[in-house]
Amino acid sequence: MLKRELRINKSGDYKLVYEKGKKFSGRYIIVYIKENNLGHNRFGFVVSKKIGNAVVRNRIKRQLRAIINEEKNRIKGSFDIVIICRHNLEGYTFSLLHKDVMKIFKKAGLN
C-alpha cells in the first residue's frame, strides 16, 4: 500500500491532472502526468467498470500499486501521475503490465 501522501485522493486533483497533464499511451495503460509543487510524486489508479467484475478490477489495481511500490524511488521529479487501465487486457500478465508501465515512464522522461 502506498503511503497517504503518495496517493491522489480528491476528485478535483484527478480532474486537474486530466485537464492540464500530459497524456502517454501504452498497450495496456494510459498515463496522465502533471507537475506538482509538493516535492514528491503522487499516484492515482483508475480501472473502468468495463473491465470485468470488482475482483478483476481490484486485482489490476493491486498489481499496478505493486509496480509503483517497486519503482517509486527510481521515478524522478515531483509529479501527479494517474494510471488508467485500458479495456483491452486480454492475455496480459504482470510482467507485461510492468514493462508497459516502465516503457511509458521512460517515454515521459520520469526515469
Jmol script that loads the backbone (N, CA, C; Angstrom):
load data "model"
ATOM      1  N   MET A   1       0.844  -1.177   0.000  1.00  0.00           N
ATOM      2  CA  MET A   1       0.000   0.000   0.000  1.00  0.00           C
ATOM      3  C   MET A   1       0.891   1.242   0.000  1.00  0.00           C
ATOM      4  N   LEU A   2       0.506   2.192  -0.787  1.00  0.00           N
ATOM      5  CA  LEU A   2       1.238   3.459  -0.835  1.00  0.00           C
ATOM      6  C   LEU A   2       0.877   4.311   0.377  1.00  0.00           C
ATOM      7  N   LYS A   3       1.840   5.067   0.871  1.00  0.00           N
ATOM      8  CA  LYS A   3       1.568   5.988   1.976  1.00  0.00           C
ATOM      9  C   LYS A   3       0.540   7.019   1.527  1.00  0.00           C
ATOM     10  N   ARG A   4      -0.165   7.563   2.488  1.00  0.00           N
ATOM     11  CA  ARG A   4      -1.236   8.520   2.198  1.00  0.00           C
ATOM     12  C   ARG A   4      -0.748   9.709   1.379  1.00  0.00           C
ATOM     13  N   GLU A   5       0.445  10.225   1.698  1.00  0.00           N
ATOM     14  CA  GLU A   5       0.938  11.401   0.975  1.00  0.00           C
ATOM     15  C   GLU A   5       1.363  11.073  -0.455  1.00  0.00           C
ATOM     16  N   LEU A   6       1.473   9.790  -0.789  1.00  0.00           N
ATOM     17  CA  LEU A   6       1.848   9.385  -2.152  1.00  0.00           C
ATOM     18  C   LEU A   6       0.633   9.051  -3.018  1.00  0.00           C
ATOM     19  N   ARG A   7      -0.573   9.247  -2.467  1.00  0.00           N
ATOM     20  CA  ARG A   7      -1.786   8.928  -3.215  1.00  0.00           C
ATOM     21  C   ARG A   7      -2.553  10.190  -3.596  1.00  0.00           C
ATOM     22  N   ILE A   8      -3.208  10.141  -4.742  1.00  0.00           N
ATOM     23  CA  ILE A   8      -4.140  11.199  -5.144  1.00  0.00           C
ATOM     24  C   ILE A   8      -5.507  10.750  -4.650  1.00  0.00           C
ATOM     25  N   ASN A   9      -6.135  11.549  -3.796  1.00  0.00           N
ATOM     26  CA  ASN A   9      -7.391  11.136  -3.176  1.00  0.00           C
ATOM     27  C   ASN A   9      -8.602  11.921  -3.659  1.00  0.00           C
ATOM     28  N   LYS A  10      -8.419  13.185  -3.952  1.00  0.00           N
ATOM     29  CA  LYS A  10      -9.566  14.042  -4.248  1.00  0.00           C
ATOM     30  C   LYS A  10      -9.909  14.015  -5.732  1.00  0.00           C
ATOM     31  N   SER A  11     -11.201  14.033  -6.026  1.00  0.00           N
ATOM     32  CA  SER A  11     -11.631  14.011  -7.428  1.00  0.00           C
ATOM     33  C   SER A  11     -11.177  15.266  -8.163  1.00  0.00           C
ATOM     34  N   GLY A  12     -11.072  16.375  -7.459  1.00  0.00           N
ATOM     35  CA  GLY A  12     -10.583  17.608  -8.073  1.00  0.00           C
ATOM     36  C   GLY A  12      -9.140  17.482  -8.536  1.00  0.00           C
ATOM     37  N   ASP A  13      -8.334  16.734  -7.778  1.00  0.00           N
ATOM     38  CA  ASP A  13      -6.941  16.504  -8.169  1.00  0.00           C
ATOM     39  C   ASP A  13      -6.868  15.644  -9.427  1.00  0.00           C
ATOM     40  N   TYR A  14      -7.716  14.624  -9.492  1.00  0.00           N
ATOM     41  CA  TYR A  14      -7.774  13.795 -10.702  1.00  0.00           C
ATOM     42  C   TYR A  14      -8.165  14.651 -11.905  1.00  0.00           C
ATOM     43  N   LYS A  15      -9.189  15.467 -11.718  1.00  0.00           N
ATOM     44  CA  LYS A  15      -9.681  16.314 -12.802  1.00  0.00           C
ATOM     45  C   LYS A  15      -8.591  17.257 -13.304  1.00  0.00           C
ATOM     46  N   LEU A  16      -7.839  17.839 -12.387  1.00  0.00           N
ATOM     47  CA  LEU A  16      -6.749  18.744 -12.746  1.00  0.00           C
ATOM     48  C   LEU A  16      -5.671  18.024 -13.561  1.00  0.00           C
ATOM     49  N   VAL A  17      -5.347  16.802 -13.170  1.00  0.00           N
ATOM     50  CA  VAL A  17      -4.339  16.024 -13.906  1.00  0.00           C
ATOM     51  C   VAL A  17      -4.851  15.705 -15.309  1.00  0.00           C
ATOM     52  N   TYR A  18      -6.134  15.336 -15.428  1.00  0.00           N
ATOM     53  CA  TYR A  18      -6.704  15.035 -16.752  1.00  0.00           C
ATOM     54  C   TYR A  18      -6.684  16.265 -17.652  1.00  0.00           C
ATOM     55  N   GLU A  19      -7.048  17.413 -17.098  1.00  0.00           N
ATOM     56  CA  GLU A  19      -7.180  18.622 -17.914  1.00  0.00           C
ATOM     57  C   GLU A  19      -5.839  19.259 -18.269  1.00  0.00           C
ATOM     58  N   LYS A  20      -4.911  19.299 -17.329  1.00  0.00           N
ATOM     59  CA  LYS A  20      -3.669  20.042 -17.544  1.00  0.00           C
ATOM     60  C   LYS A  20      -2.443  19.161 -17.714  1.00  0.00           C
ATOM     61  N   GLY A  21      -2.601  17.854 -17.525  1.00  0.00           N
ATOM     62  CA  GLY A  21      -1.455  16.960 -17.609  1.00  0.00           C
ATOM     63  C   GLY A  21      -1.183  16.484 -19.025  1.00  0.00           C
ATOM     64  N   LYS A  22      -0.015  15.875 -19.194  1.00  0.00           N
ATOM     65  CA  LYS A  22       0.350  15.280 -20.477  1.00  0.00           C
ATOM     66  C   LYS A  22      -0.097  13.825 -20.483  1.00  0.00           C
ATOM     67  N   LYS A  23      -0.490  13.360 -21.662  1.00  0.00           N
ATOM     68  CA  LYS A  23      -1.027  12.013 -21.803  1.00  0.00           C
ATOM     69  C   LYS A  23      -0.029  11.138 -22.553  1.00  0.00           C
ATOM     70  N   PHE A  24       0.216   9.951 -22.013  1.00  0.00           N
ATOM     71  CA  PHE A  24       1.086   8.968 -22.644  1.00  0.00           C
ATOM     72  C   PHE A  24       0.337   7.642 -22.689  1.00  0.00           C
ATOM     73  N   SER A  25       0.373   6.972 -23.841  1.00  0.00           N
ATOM     74  CA  SER A  25      -0.382   5.736 -24.009  1.00  0.00           C
ATOM     75  C   SER A  25       0.536   4.553 -24.244  1.00  0.00           C
ATOM     76  N   GLY A  26       0.127   3.421 -23.708  1.00  0.00           N
ATOM     77  CA  GLY A  26       0.810   2.163 -23.922  1.00  0.00           C
ATOM     78  C   GLY A  26      -0.194   1.125 -24.381  1.00  0.00           C
ATOM     79  N   ARG A  27       0.243  -0.107 -24.409  1.00  0.00           N
ATOM     80  CA  ARG A  27      -0.637  -1.177 -24.867  1.00  0.00           C
ATOM     81  C   ARG A  27      -1.767  -1.445 -23.870  1.00  0.00           C
ATOM     82  N   TYR A  28      -1.439  -1.426 -22.586  1.00  0.00           N
ATOM     83  CA  TYR A  28      -2.420  -1.774 -21.563  1.00  0.00           C
ATOM     84  C   TYR A  28      -2.898  -0.600 -20.720  1.00  0.00           C
ATOM     85  N   ILE A  29      -2.140   0.487 -20.709  1.00  0.00           N
ATOM     86  CA  ILE A  29      -2.499   1.602 -19.830  1.00  0.00           C
ATOM     87  C   ILE A  29      -2.335   2.947 -20.526  1.00  0.00           C
ATOM     88  N   ILE A  30      -2.976   3.944 -19.941  1.00  0.00           N
ATOM     89  CA  ILE A  30      -2.805   5.345 -20.323  1.00  0.00           C
ATOM     90  C   ILE A  30      -2.343   6.062 -19.056  1.00  0.00           C
ATOM     91  N   VAL A  31      -1.355   6.938 -19.194  1.00  0.00           N
ATOM     92  CA  VAL A  31      -0.822   7.646 -18.033  1.00  0.00           C
ATOM     93  C   VAL A  31      -0.932   9.147 -18.272  1.00  0.00           C
ATOM     94  N   TYR A  32      -1.507   9.847 -17.302  1.00  0.00           N
ATOM     95  CA  TYR A  32      -1.545  11.308 -17.304  1.00  0.00           C
ATOM     96  C   TYR A  32      -0.544  11.787 -16.260  1.00  0.00           C
ATOM     97  N   ILE A  33       0.283  12.760 -16.648  1.00  0.00           N
ATOM     98  CA  ILE A  33       1.322  13.256 -15.757  1.00  0.00           C
ATOM     99  C   ILE A  33       1.257  14.776 -15.702  1.00  0.00           C
ATOM    100  N   LYS A  34       1.212  15.306 -14.480  1.00  0.00           N
ATOM    101  CA  LYS A  34       1.204  16.754 -14.279  1.00  0.00           C
ATOM    102  C   LYS A  34       2.159  17.085 -13.140  1.00  0.00           C
ATOM    103  N   GLU A  35       2.959  18.109 -13.338  1.00  0.00           N
ATOM    104  CA  GLU A  35       3.913  18.517 -12.306  1.00  0.00           C
ATOM    105  C   GLU A  35       3.166  19.078 -11.098  1.00  0.00           C
ATOM    106  N   ASN A  36       3.668  18.762  -9.900  1.00  0.00           N
ATOM    107  CA  ASN A  36       3.108  19.349  -8.683  1.00  0.00           C
ATOM    108  C   ASN A  36       4.222  20.047  -7.909  1.00  0.00           C
ATOM    109  N   ASN A  37       3.879  20.768  -6.882  1.00  0.00           N
ATOM    110  CA  ASN A  37       4.863  21.520  -6.095  1.00  0.00           C
ATOM    111  C   ASN A  37       5.032  20.931  -4.697  1.00  0.00           C
ATOM    112  N   LEU A  38       4.822  19.639  -4.573  1.00  0.00           N
ATOM    113  CA  LEU A  38       4.849  19.011  -3.254  1.00  0.00           C
ATOM    114  C   LEU A  38       6.221  18.458  -2.872  1.00  0.00           C
ATOM    115  N   GLY A  39       7.100  18.289  -3.844  1.00  0.00           N
ATOM    116  CA  GLY A  39       8.412  17.722  -3.557  1.00  0.00           C
ATOM    117  C   GLY A  39       8.459  16.207  -3.638  1.00  0.00           C
ATOM    118  N   HIS A  40       7.327  15.578  -3.939  1.00  0.00           N
ATOM    119  CA  HIS A  40       7.290  14.129  -4.124  1.00  0.00           C
ATOM    120  C   HIS A  40       6.185  13.781  -5.121  1.00  0.00           C
ATOM    121  N   ASN A  41       6.254  12.574  -5.643  1.00  0.00           N
ATOM    122  CA  ASN A  41       5.245  12.109  -6.599  1.00  0.00           C
ATOM    123  C   ASN A  41       4.008  11.615  -5.858  1.00  0.00           C
ATOM    124  N   ARG A  42       2.854  11.773  -6.522  1.00  0.00           N
ATOM    125  CA  ARG A  42       1.605  11.186  -6.033  1.00  0.00           C
ATOM    126  C   ARG A  42       1.023  10.352  -7.155  1.00  0.00           C
ATOM    127  N   PHE A  43       0.359   9.260  -6.805  1.00  0.00           N
ATOM    128  CA  PHE A  43      -0.154   8.329  -7.795  1.00  0.00           C
ATOM    129  C   PHE A  43      -1.645   8.089  -7.596  1.00  0.00           C
ATOM    130  N   GLY A  44      -2.347   7.904  -8.715  1.00  0.00           N
ATOM    131  CA  GLY A  44      -3.747   7.526  -8.698  1.00  0.00           C
ATOM    132  C   GLY A  44      -3.961   6.421  -9.710  1.00  0.00           C
ATOM    133  N   PHE A  45      -4.896   5.532  -9.428  1.00  0.00           N
ATOM    134  CA  PHE A  45      -5.159   4.388 -10.295  1.00  0.00           C
ATOM    135  C   PHE A  45      -6.636   4.347 -10.638  1.00  0.00           C
ATOM    136  N   VAL A  46      -6.934   4.142 -11.924  1.00  0.00           N
ATOM    137  CA  VAL A  46      -8.315   4.089 -12.384  1.00  0.00           C
ATOM    138  C   VAL A  46      -8.486   2.849 -13.247  1.00  0.00           C
ATOM    139  N   VAL A  47      -9.480   2.029 -12.891  1.00  0.00           N
ATOM    140  CA  VAL A  47      -9.818   0.862 -13.697  1.00  0.00           C
ATOM    141  C   VAL A  47     -11.317   0.926 -13.946  1.00  0.00           C
ATOM    142  N   SER A  48     -11.704   1.029 -15.202  1.00  0.00           N
ATOM    143  CA  SER A  48     -13.097   1.209 -15.595  1.00  0.00           C
ATOM    144  C   SER A  48     -13.948  -0.016 -15.268  1.00  0.00           C
ATOM    145  N   LYS A  49     -15.227   0.218 -15.068  1.00  0.00           N
ATOM    146  CA  LYS A  49     -16.163  -0.880 -14.840  1.00  0.00           C
ATOM    147  C   LYS A  49     -16.366  -1.731 -16.086  1.00  0.00           C
ATOM    148  N   LYS A  50     -15.858  -1.262 -17.221  1.00  0.00           N
ATOM    149  CA  LYS A  50     -15.911  -2.060 -18.445  1.00  0.00           C
ATOM    150  C   LYS A  50     -14.994  -3.276 -18.345  1.00  0.00           C
ATOM    151  N   ILE A  51     -14.079  -3.237 -17.392  1.00  0.00           N
ATOM    152  CA  ILE A  51     -13.115  -4.323 -17.223  1.00  0.00           C
ATOM    153  C   ILE A  51     -13.607  -5.248 -16.126  1.00  0.00           C
ATOM    154  N   GLY A  52     -14.154  -6.370 -16.501  1.00  0.00           N
ATOM    155  CA  GLY A  52     -14.511  -7.422 -15.565  1.00  0.00           C
ATOM    156  C   GLY A  52     -15.366  -6.991 -14.393  1.00  0.00           C
ATOM    157  N   ASN A  53     -15.319  -7.826 -13.352  1.00  0.00           N
ATOM    158  CA  ASN A  53     -16.058  -7.511 -12.133  1.00  0.00           C
ATOM    159  C   ASN A  53     -15.110  -6.888 -11.110  1.00  0.00           C
ATOM    160  N   ALA A  54     -15.597  -6.639  -9.912  1.00  0.00           N
ATOM    161  CA  ALA A  54     -14.801  -5.949  -8.894  1.00  0.00           C
ATOM    162  C   ALA A  54     -13.535  -6.721  -8.542  1.00  0.00           C
ATOM    163  N   VAL A  55     -13.610  -8.042  -8.541  1.00  0.00           N
ATOM    164  CA  VAL A  55     -12.445  -8.862  -8.217  1.00  0.00           C
ATOM    165  C   VAL A  55     -11.329  -8.623  -9.230  1.00  0.00           C
ATOM    166  N   VAL A  56     -11.673  -8.608 -10.500  1.00  0.00           N
ATOM    167  CA  VAL A  56     -10.687  -8.394 -11.570  1.00  0.00           C
ATOM    168  C   VAL A  56     -10.120  -6.981 -11.489  1.00  0.00           C
ATOM    169  N   ARG A  57     -10.992  -5.994 -11.317  1.00  0.00           N
ATOM    170  CA  ARG A  57     -10.534  -4.600 -11.251  1.00  0.00           C
ATOM    171  C   ARG A  57      -9.599  -4.377 -10.066  1.00  0.00           C
ATOM    172  N   ASN A  58      -9.954  -4.927  -8.916  1.00  0.00           N
ATOM    173  CA  ASN A  58      -9.111  -4.758  -7.733  1.00  0.00           C
ATOM    174  C   ASN A  58      -7.771  -5.465  -7.890  1.00  0.00           C
ATOM    175  N   ARG A  59      -7.768  -6.624  -8.572  1.00  0.00           N
ATOM    176  CA  ARG A  59      -6.507  -7.323  -8.821  1.00  0.00           C
ATOM    177  C   ARG A  59      -5.581  -6.481  -9.689  1.00  0.00           C
ATOM    178  N   ILE A  60      -6.138  -5.857 -10.711  1.00  0.00           N
ATOM    179  CA  ILE A  60      -5.336  -4.999 -11.591  1.00  0.00           C
ATOM    180  C   ILE A  60      -4.775  -3.817 -10.804  1.00  0.00           C
ATOM    181  N   LYS A  61      -5.604  -3.198  -9.957  1.00  0.00           N
ATOM    182  CA  LYS A  61      -5.126  -2.065  -9.152  1.00  0.00           C
ATOM    183  C   LYS A  61      -4.033  -2.498  -8.178  1.00  0.00           C
ATOM    184  N   ARG A  62      -4.180  -3.680  -7.576  1.00  0.00           N
ATOM    185  CA  ARG A  62      -3.131  -4.192  -6.685  1.00  0.00           C
ATOM    186  C   ARG A  62      -1.829  -4.403  -7.439  1.00  0.00           C
ATOM    187  N   GLN A  63      -1.928  -4.926  -8.659  1.00  0.00           N
ATOM    188  CA  GLN A  63      -0.725  -5.148  -9.460  1.00  0.00           C
ATOM    189  C   GLN A  63      -0.065  -3.823  -9.829  1.00  0.00           C
ATOM    190  N   LEU A  64      -0.863  -2.832 -10.202  1.00  0.00           N
ATOM    191  CA  LEU A  64      -0.303  -1.519 -10.532  1.00  0.00           C
ATOM    192  C   LEU A  64       0.359  -0.886  -9.309  1.00  0.00           C
ATOM    193  N   ARG A  65      -0.272  -1.010  -8.142  1.00  0.00           N
ATOM    194  CA  ARG A  65       0.332  -0.473  -6.916  1.00  0.00           C
ATOM    195  C   ARG A  65       1.647  -1.178  -6.593  1.00  0.00           C
ATOM    196  N   ALA A  66       1.708  -2.492  -6.830  1.00  0.00           N
ATOM    197  CA  ALA A  66       2.944  -3.245  -6.584  1.00  0.00           C
ATOM    198  C   ALA A  66       4.060  -2.761  -7.503  1.00  0.00           C
ATOM    199  N   ILE A  67       3.727  -2.494  -8.757  1.00  0.00           N
ATOM    200  CA  ILE A  67       4.721  -1.979  -9.709  1.00  0.00           C
ATOM    201  C   ILE A  67       5.238  -0.628  -9.230  1.00  0.00           C
ATOM    202  N   ILE A  68       4.334   0.249  -8.826  1.00  0.00           N
ATOM    203  CA  ILE A  68       4.735   1.582  -8.372  1.00  0.00           C
ATOM    204  C   ILE A  68       5.566   1.484  -7.094  1.00  0.00           C
ATOM    205  N   ASN A  69       5.196   0.591  -6.174  1.00  0.00           N
ATOM    206  CA  ASN A  69       5.988   0.415  -4.952  1.00  0.00           C
ATOM    207  C   ASN A  69       7.416  -0.002  -5.267  1.00  0.00           C
ATOM    208  N   GLU A  70       7.587  -0.864  -6.263  1.00  0.00           N
ATOM    209  CA  GLU A  70       8.928  -1.291  -6.677  1.00  0.00           C
ATOM    210  C   GLU A  70       9.717  -0.145  -7.290  1.00  0.00           C
ATOM    211  N   GLU A  71       9.051   0.669  -8.097  1.00  0.00           N
ATOM    212  CA  GLU A  71       9.742   1.647  -8.935  1.00  0.00           C
ATOM    213  C   GLU A  71       9.696   3.080  -8.414  1.00  0.00           C
ATOM    214  N   LYS A  72       9.008   3.342  -7.313  1.00  0.00           N
ATOM    215  CA  LYS A  72       8.779   4.731  -6.888  1.00  0.00           C
ATOM    216  C   LYS A  72      10.064   5.501  -6.599  1.00  0.00           C
ATOM    217  N   ASN A  73      11.113   4.820  -6.157  1.00  0.00           N
ATOM    218  CA  ASN A  73      12.365   5.520  -5.864  1.00  0.00           C
ATOM    219  C   ASN A  73      13.153   5.859  -7.123  1.00  0.00           C
ATOM    220  N   ARG A  74      12.843   5.210  -8.229  1.00  0.00           N
ATOM    221  CA  ARG A  74      13.537   5.478  -9.495  1.00  0.00           C
ATOM    222  C   ARG A  74      12.854   6.568 -10.314  1.00  0.00           C
ATOM    223  N   ILE A  75      11.665   6.968  -9.909  1.00  0.00           N
ATOM    224  CA  ILE A  75      10.914   7.966 -10.667  1.00  0.00           C
ATOM    225  C   ILE A  75      11.346   9.356 -10.215  1.00  0.00           C
ATOM    226  N   LYS A  76      11.841  10.132 -11.161  1.00  0.00           N
ATOM    227  CA  LYS A  76      12.360  11.474 -10.864  1.00  0.00           C
ATOM    228  C   LYS A  76      11.230  12.487 -10.724  1.00  0.00           C
ATOM    229  N   GLY A  77      11.557  13.586 -10.075  1.00  0.00           N
ATOM    230  CA  GLY A  77      10.678  14.744 -10.095  1.00  0.00           C
ATOM    231  C   GLY A  77       9.600  14.745  -9.045  1.00  0.00           C
ATOM    232  N   SER A  78       8.693  15.678  -9.242  1.00  0.00           N
ATOM    233  CA  SER A  78       7.569  15.894  -8.351  1.00  0.00           C
ATOM    234  C   SER A  78       6.317  16.000  -9.219  1.00  0.00           C
ATOM    235  N   PHE A  79       5.635  14.871  -9.407  1.00  0.00           N
ATOM    236  CA  PHE A  79       4.517  14.804 -10.343  1.00  0.00           C
ATOM    237  C   PHE A  79       3.297  14.157  -9.710  1.00  0.00           C
ATOM    238  N   ASP A  80       2.128  14.511 -10.248  1.00  0.00           N
ATOM    239  CA  ASP A  80       0.904  13.760 -10.013  1.00  0.00           C
ATOM    240  C   ASP A  80       0.759  12.836 -11.211  1.00  0.00           C
ATOM    241  N   ILE A  81       0.646  11.543 -10.958  1.00  0.00           N
ATOM    242  CA  ILE A  81       0.613  10.547 -12.022  1.00  0.00           C
ATOM    243  C   ILE A  81      -0.653   9.719 -11.863  1.00  0.00           C
ATOM    244  N   VAL A  82      -1.507   9.720 -12.895  1.00  0.00           N
ATOM    245  CA  VAL A  82      -2.722   8.913 -12.891  1.00  0.00           C
ATOM    246  C   VAL A  82      -2.563   7.824 -13.942  1.00  0.00           C
ATOM    247  N   ILE A  83      -2.718   6.577 -13.510  1.00  0.00           N
ATOM    248  CA  ILE A  83      -2.598   5.431 -14.403  1.00  0.00           C
ATOM    249  C   ILE A  83      -3.995   4.869 -14.633  1.00  0.00           C
ATOM    250  N   ILE A  84      -4.401   4.854 -15.903  1.00  0.00           N
ATOM    251  CA  ILE A  84      -5.724   4.363 -16.284  1.00  0.00           C
ATOM    252  C   ILE A  84      -5.549   3.078 -17.077  1.00  0.00           C
ATOM    253  N   CYS A  85      -6.298   2.068 -16.701  1.00  0.00           N
ATOM    254  CA  CYS A  85      -6.209   0.782 -17.381  1.00  0.00           C
ATOM    255  C   CYS A  85      -7.124   0.778 -18.603  1.00  0.00           C
ATOM    256  N   ARG A  86      -6.592   0.328 -19.723  1.00  0.00           N
ATOM    257  CA  ARG A  86      -7.416   0.187 -20.925  1.00  0.00           C
ATOM    258  C   ARG A  86      -8.296  -1.050 -20.791  1.00  0.00           C
ATOM    259  N   HIS A  87      -9.332  -1.122 -21.611  1.00  0.00           N
ATOM    260  CA  HIS A  87     -10.235  -2.262 -21.513  1.00  0.00           C
ATOM    261  C   HIS A  87      -9.852  -3.423 -22.425  1.00  0.00           C
ATOM    262  N   ASN A  88      -8.698  -3.359 -23.091  1.00  0.00           N
ATOM    263  CA  ASN A  88      -8.268  -4.477 -23.934  1.00  0.00           C
ATOM    264  C   ASN A  88      -7.148  -5.248 -23.242  1.00  0.00           C
ATOM    265  N   LEU A  89      -7.463  -5.860 -22.116  1.00  0.00           N
ATOM    266  CA  LEU A  89      -6.449  -6.536 -21.314  1.00  0.00           C
ATOM    267  C   LEU A  89      -6.364  -8.034 -21.570  1.00  0.00           C
ATOM    268  N   GLU A  90      -6.939  -8.520 -22.647  1.00  0.00           N
ATOM    269  CA  GLU A  90      -6.892  -9.954 -22.902  1.00  0.00           C
ATOM    270  C   GLU A  90      -5.446 -10.415 -23.014  1.00  0.00           C
ATOM    271  N   GLY A  91      -5.117 -11.443 -22.283  1.00  0.00           N
ATOM    272  CA  GLY A  91      -3.795 -12.035 -22.380  1.00  0.00           C
ATOM    273  C   GLY A  91      -2.692 -11.283 -21.663  1.00  0.00           C
ATOM    274  N   TYR A  92      -3.033 -10.336 -20.802  1.00  0.00           N
ATOM    275  CA  TYR A  92      -1.977  -9.591 -20.117  1.00  0.00           C
ATOM    276  C   TYR A  92      -1.438 -10.422 -18.953  1.00  0.00           C
ATOM    277  N   THR A  93      -0.196 -10.179 -18.616  1.00  0.00           N
ATOM    278  CA  THR A  93       0.415 -10.772 -17.428  1.00  0.00           C
ATOM    279  C   THR A  93       1.032  -9.636 -16.614  1.00  0.00           C
ATOM    280  N   PHE A  94       1.407  -9.954 -15.387  1.00  0.00           N
ATOM    281  CA  PHE A  94       2.016  -8.939 -14.529  1.00  0.00           C
ATOM    282  C   PHE A  94       3.285  -8.390 -15.163  1.00  0.00           C
ATOM    283  N   SER A  95       4.093  -9.266 -15.740  1.00  0.00           N
ATOM    284  CA  SER A  95       5.362  -8.804 -16.328  1.00  0.00           C
ATOM    285  C   SER A  95       5.119  -7.911 -17.539  1.00  0.00           C
ATOM    286  N   LEU A  96       4.107  -8.214 -18.354  1.00  0.00           N
ATOM    287  CA  LEU A  96       3.780  -7.349 -19.498  1.00  0.00           C
ATOM    288  C   LEU A  96       3.278  -5.988 -19.024  1.00  0.00           C
ATOM    289  N   LEU A  97       2.476  -5.989 -17.979  1.00  0.00           N
ATOM    290  CA  LEU A  97       1.971  -4.741 -17.411  1.00  0.00           C
ATOM    291  C   LEU A  97       3.130  -3.910 -16.851  1.00  0.00           C
ATOM    292  N   HIS A  98       4.055  -4.574 -16.171  1.00  0.00           N
ATOM    293  CA  HIS A  98       5.230  -3.896 -15.609  1.00  0.00           C
ATOM    294  C   HIS A  98       6.068  -3.268 -16.718  1.00  0.00           C
ATOM    295  N   LYS A  99       6.305  -4.009 -17.792  1.00  0.00           N
ATOM    296  CA  LYS A  99       7.082  -3.483 -18.922  1.00  0.00           C
ATOM    297  C   LYS A  99       6.385  -2.289 -19.558  1.00  0.00           C
ATOM    298  N   ASP A 100       5.061  -2.363 -19.677  1.00  0.00           N
ATOM    299  CA  ASP A 100       4.288  -1.272 -20.272  1.00  0.00           C
ATOM    300  C   ASP A 100       4.399  -0.002 -19.425  1.00  0.00           C
ATOM    301  N   VAL A 101       4.278  -0.152 -18.110  1.00  0.00           N
ATOM    302  CA  VAL A 101       4.396   0.999 -17.207  1.00  0.00           C
ATOM    303  C   VAL A 101       5.780   1.624 -17.333  1.00  0.00           C
ATOM    304  N   MET A 102       6.818   0.803 -17.302  1.00  0.00           N
ATOM    305  CA  MET A 102       8.184   1.326 -17.362  1.00  0.00           C
ATOM    306  C   MET A 102       8.483   1.965 -18.719  1.00  0.00           C
ATOM    307  N   LYS A 103       7.938   1.406 -19.778  1.00  0.00           N
ATOM    308  CA  LYS A 103       8.120   1.977 -21.122  1.00  0.00           C
ATOM    309  C   LYS A 103       7.503   3.375 -21.193  1.00  0.00           C
ATOM    310  N   ILE A 104       6.317   3.526 -20.630  1.00  0.00           N
ATOM    311  CA  ILE A 104       5.649   4.833 -20.640  1.00  0.00           C
ATOM    312  C   ILE A 104       6.404   5.829 -19.761  1.00  0.00           C
ATOM    313  N   PHE A 105       6.873   5.395 -18.594  1.00  0.00           N
ATOM    314  CA  PHE A 105       7.639   6.291 -17.726  1.00  0.00           C
ATOM    315  C   PHE A 105       8.921   6.744 -18.414  1.00  0.00           C
ATOM    316  N   LYS A 106       9.544   5.845 -19.158  1.00  0.00           N
ATOM    317  CA  LYS A 106      10.758   6.219 -19.895  1.00  0.00           C
ATOM    318  C   LYS A 106      10.422   7.224 -20.993  1.00  0.00           C
ATOM    319  N   LYS A 107       9.313   6.978 -21.704  1.00  0.00           N
ATOM    320  CA  LYS A 107       8.867   7.893 -22.762  1.00  0.00           C
ATOM    321  C   LYS A 107       8.559   9.279 -22.188  1.00  0.00           C
ATOM    322  N   ALA A 108       8.022   9.305 -20.981  1.00  0.00           N
ATOM    323  CA  ALA A 108       7.667  10.570 -20.334  1.00  0.00           C
ATOM    324  C   ALA A 108       8.874  11.244 -19.682  1.00  0.00           C
ATOM    325  N   GLY A 109       9.999  10.542 -19.624  1.00  0.00           N
ATOM    326  CA  GLY A 109      11.205  11.111 -19.034  1.00  0.00           C
ATOM    327  C   GLY A 109      11.216  11.081 -17.515  1.00  0.00           C
ATOM    328  N   LEU A 110      10.518  10.114 -16.929  1.00  0.00           N
ATOM    329  CA  LEU A 110      10.438  10.039 -15.471  1.00  0.00           C
ATOM    330  C   LEU A 110      11.545   9.209 -14.844  1.00  0.00           C
ATOM    331  N   ASN A 111      12.230   8.374 -15.639  1.00  0.00           N
ATOM    332  CA  ASN A 111      13.335   7.596 -15.055  1.00  0.00           C
ATOM    333  C   ASN A 111      14.504   7.512 -15.987  1.00  0.00           C
TER     334      ASN A 111
END
end "model"
wireframe off; spacefill off
backbone 0.3
color backbone group
